[in-house]
Amino acid sequence: MSVGLRTLTVGVAAALGAPGWDSVTEPGTLYGEIRGADSAVLLAYVHSPGRGQERVEWSGRYPKGPAGSDYGPRERTMITVAASRSPEAHAAEVRRRLLPDYLPKLTEALLRGGEAVRARAAA
């Protein structure tokens, strides 16, 4: 793998700026992780479709319930960006194409999770 996920996610987190985006990617892992405010988590995976150019798949993660199922939508919220692009370009694509779709769905998932916790507590 020619893309260093730690380097990429640190650069993307810095380029995303406030509020509080921070890379928590460990060196040598198979995926990158950036955490933001309000339980937002962005994941990055590097893959090579067929024999084509490496791409980074960016997706949003949703909170999980006690049984391990997540409160997010069934369809994944994700984009891909050419791995050869700069961290700033990745951040721009994430900001433009992923966050407008992911953040409202994350808010809905957090509300569903809160409702589920309240329902379990009332039972």
Beta strands, then each sheet from edge to edge (+ up, - down):
strand 1: 22-23
strand 2: 31-35
strand 3: 41-47
strand 4: 55-61
strand 5: 78-82
sheet 1: 1+ 2- 3+ 4- 5+
end
